[in-house]
Amino acid sequence: MKTARMVVDLSFVGVLLYLSSSKTKKNGVLPTRDERKRVTQRKMYAWDPPAAAKSDEIRSETALALSQPHQPFFSFTATETMSGAGKTVCVTGASGYIASWIVKFLLERGYTVKASVRDPKDPKKTDHLLKLDGAKERLHLFKANLLEDGSFDAAVDGCDGVFHTASPFFINATNPQAELLDPALKGTLNVLASCSKASSVKRVVVTSSMAAVSYNRRSRTPDVLVDETWYSDPDLCQETKSWYVLSKTLAEEAAWKFTKDKGLDMVTINPAMVIGPLLQPTLNTSAEAIANLVNGSQTYPNLTFGWVNVKDVANAHIQAFEIPSANGRYCMVERVAHYSDIVELLHKLYPSFHLPQKCADDKPFVPIYQVSKEKVKSLGIDYIPIEQSIKETVESLKEKNFIGGGSSNM
Ligand SMILES: NC(=O)c1ccc[n+]([C@@H]2O[C@H](COP(=O)([O-])OP(=O)(O)OC[C@H]3O[C@@H](n4cnc5c(N)ncnc54)[C@H](OP(=O)(O)O)[C@@H]3O)[C@@H](O)[C@H]2O)c1
C-alpha cells in the first residue's frame, strides 16, 4: 500500500523531470496506450464506476464542449466592470503568466494597479502590461525583488488589497534553496511584512497551489475527493526532492502563521496546472507542458494532474478580494486528467498534429482522483472546460511561435 501511495506522490517529481526534458525516451516493447488504459480503467471501475466513467467523458464531451463555446460567468455589466473604480491594489510578479491576466482583469474593472516586476526596464516583462486597456491611465510599475527586505513597501503602500503571485515556478534548480525555497518562503513573508506595515491593506490574496494541498501520504484514486482540508507534507516533499512543491507548501504554511499572528486578512487560491492563453511573450512552465506534447516529444509522462484555465484562476483572485465573505483556501481544478487523456484531447482537436504515441514508462497509468469544486463555486467560478483550455493554449502557443521548431505541427 505504501509503495502504491508513493507512486502517486512521486508523480510531481516525474512531471518536473518531464518538463525539464521534453524528449523523454524509452526503448523496448511496451504495451500500447490503449492496452494499458484498459488495465487502468478496469482498476478504476473496480474502485468507483462513476469516477471511471468520468474519465471516459473527457473524450465524449470534447465535441460537445467545443460546439458550445463556454459562456463565461464573468460577462460584466457596466457597473460590475467598474467595481474597482477608486481602489488601488498591488500585484506582485505582475509580468508572470497568471499575474498578467490578473492585471488585465483588474484594469478592466477600473482598479488602479501598482505592479511589481523585477526589472521594469526589460520590455519582455513590461510591454504586454503597458499595452493593456487602461494601463496608460492606471498602471504603475514598481521594481521589487522577493529576496530584498522591504523591497515591496513602496508598491504596497496605500493599497486596498494585494495579490501576491510572485514565486519562481521552474524545474531545473541547481540550488533549490536559493532559487526556489528562499524566494517562495522568505519572499512571501517579505511581501506580507509590507502588507502589515500598510494600514490601508484590507485583504491579501496569495497565489498558492494544489502543490501545497495534495502531496501527502494519502492515496489519490478515483474514489478520493481532495479538498481544502488537505495539506501537503513537507517531509515527503523533502524525501522526494520535490523542491517546487516544497516551496509552495512552506510558503503557504508560513503565510497562514504570519497573517494569524499579525491579524491580516488572507485568502489563498490553490490552482493545479494552469493552461490557457498567454499574454506575456515568454514561455511559462505550465504552458510548456502542452508545448512539449506538440513539439515532437516521443512520449508523454505517466502522470495525472488537475488542469484549470488561467482566466478562471485570475478571476477567482479578484472575486476572492471583492467578496467580503471569501476566506481560507480555494482549490482550483476543472478536470483531473492523465497525460494520455490530454494527448487524446489534442488529437481530437488537431488530428494532423504529430503527438507522442506512448507513455514514458510501462507502469500502470497513475490514477485520476477528484478535486472538490464546491468552495470555488462561492466565488462564482463556472469553470471553462478543459477542451477549450487546451485549444486556447495551442492557439496562443502557435501565435507566439512556441510551436513548430523541429516538429511539423504548424
Ligand atoms: N502556472 C501554474 O500552473 C501554477 C499553478 C499553481 C500555482 N502557481 C503559482 O502562480 C504564481 C505565478 O506562476 P506563473 O505560472 O504565472 O509563473 P511565471 O509566469 O513564471 O511567474 C512567476 C513570477 O514570479 C516572479 N519572481 C520569481 N522570482 C522572483 C524574485 N526573486 N523576485 C520577484 N519576483 C520574482 C517572476 O518575476 P520575473 O518576471 O521578474 O521573472 C514572475 O513574474 C506562482 O506563485 C506559482 O507558484 C502556478
The ligand as a MOL file (V3000), in Angstrom:
LIG
                    3D

  0  0  0     0  0            999 V3000
M  V30 BEGIN CTAB
M  V30 COUNTS 48 52 0 0 0
M  V30 BEGIN ATOM
M  V30 1 N 1.2280 28.0830 -13.7060 0
M  V30 2 C 0.7790 27.1200 -12.9110 0
M  V30 3 O 0.4500 26.0210 -13.3540 0
M  V30 4 C 0.6380 27.3910 -11.4380 0
M  V30 5 C -0.1390 26.5180 -10.6900 0
M  V30 6 C -0.3200 26.7670 -9.3320 0
M  V30 7 C 0.2730 27.8530 -8.7430 0
M  V30 8 N 1.0550 28.6830 -9.4820 0 CHG=1
M  V30 9 C 1.6560 29.8360 -8.8140 0
M  V30 10 O 1.2690 31.0010 -9.5040 0
M  V30 11 C 2.2610 32.0070 -9.3540 0
M  V30 12 C 2.6280 32.5360 -10.7090 0
M  V30 13 O 3.0920 31.4780 -11.5020 0
M  V30 14 P 3.1100 31.5520 -13.1010 0
M  V30 15 O 2.7480 30.2300 -13.6090 0
M  V30 16 O 2.3870 32.7370 -13.5330 0 CHG=-1
M  V30 17 O 4.6780 31.6790 -13.3250 0
M  V30 18 P 5.5930 32.7710 -14.0340 0
M  V30 19 O 4.9810 33.2340 -15.2960 0
M  V30 20 O 6.9340 32.1590 -14.1080 0
M  V30 21 O 5.5930 33.9570 -12.9980 0
M  V30 22 C 6.3500 33.9140 -11.8450 0
M  V30 23 C 6.5790 35.3310 -11.3850 0
M  V30 24 O 7.3560 35.3210 -10.1800 0
M  V30 25 C 8.3120 36.3470 -10.2820 0
M  V30 26 N 9.5130 36.0760 -9.4940 0
M  V30 27 C 10.2440 34.9510 -9.4580 0
M  V30 28 N 11.2930 35.1240 -8.6420 0
M  V30 29 C 11.2290 36.3940 -8.1590 0
M  V30 30 C 12.0120 37.1870 -7.2830 0
M  V30 31 N 13.1130 36.7080 -6.7130 0
M  V30 32 N 11.6130 38.4460 -7.0260 0
M  V30 33 C 10.5000 38.9590 -7.5950 0
M  V30 34 N 9.7150 38.2660 -8.4310 0
M  V30 35 C 10.0700 37.0050 -8.7120 0
M  V30 36 C 8.6670 36.3920 -11.7400 0
M  V30 37 O 9.2260 37.6600 -11.9910 0
M  V30 38 P 10.0870 37.9840 -13.3000 0
M  V30 39 O 9.0520 38.2670 -14.3280 0
M  V30 40 O 10.8950 39.1520 -12.9120 0
M  V30 41 O 10.8950 36.7910 -13.6380 0
M  V30 42 C 7.3440 36.1740 -12.4030 0
M  V30 43 O 6.6770 37.3720 -12.6000 0
M  V30 44 C 3.4050 31.3660 -8.5890 0
M  V30 45 O 3.2260 31.6610 -7.2340 0
M  V30 46 C 3.1740 29.8740 -8.8350 0
M  V30 47 O 3.7340 29.0850 -7.8230 0
M  V30 48 C 1.2530 28.4850 -10.8190 0
M  V30 END ATOM
M  V30 BEGIN BOND
M  V30 1 1 1 2
M  V30 2 2 2 3
M  V30 3 1 2 4
M  V30 4 1 4 5
M  V30 5 2 4 48
M  V30 6 2 5 6
M  V30 7 1 6 7
M  V30 8 2 7 8
M  V30 9 1 8 9
M  V30 10 1 8 48
M  V30 11 1 9 10
M  V30 12 1 9 46
M  V30 13 1 10 11
M  V30 14 1 11 12
M  V30 15 1 11 44
M  V30 16 1 12 13
M  V30 17 1 13 14
M  V30 18 2 14 15
M  V30 19 1 14 16
M  V30 20 1 14 17
M  V30 21 1 17 18
M  V30 22 2 18 19
M  V30 23 1 18 20
M  V30 24 1 18 21
M  V30 25 1 21 22
M  V30 26 1 22 23
M  V30 27 1 23 24
M  V30 28 1 23 42
M  V30 29 1 24 25
M  V30 30 1 25 26
M  V30 31 1 25 36
M  V30 32 1 26 27
M  V30 33 1 26 35
M  V30 34 2 27 28
M  V30 35 1 28 29
M  V30 36 1 29 30
M  V30 37 2 29 35
M  V30 38 1 30 31
M  V30 39 2 30 32
M  V30 40 1 32 33
M  V30 41 2 33 34
M  V30 42 1 34 35
M  V30 43 1 36 37
M  V30 44 1 36 42
M  V30 45 1 37 38
M  V30 46 2 38 39
M  V30 47 1 38 40
M  V30 48 1 38 41
M  V30 49 1 42 43
M  V30 50 1 44 45
M  V30 51 1 44 46
M  V30 52 1 46 47
M  V30 END BOND
M  V30 END CTAB
M  END
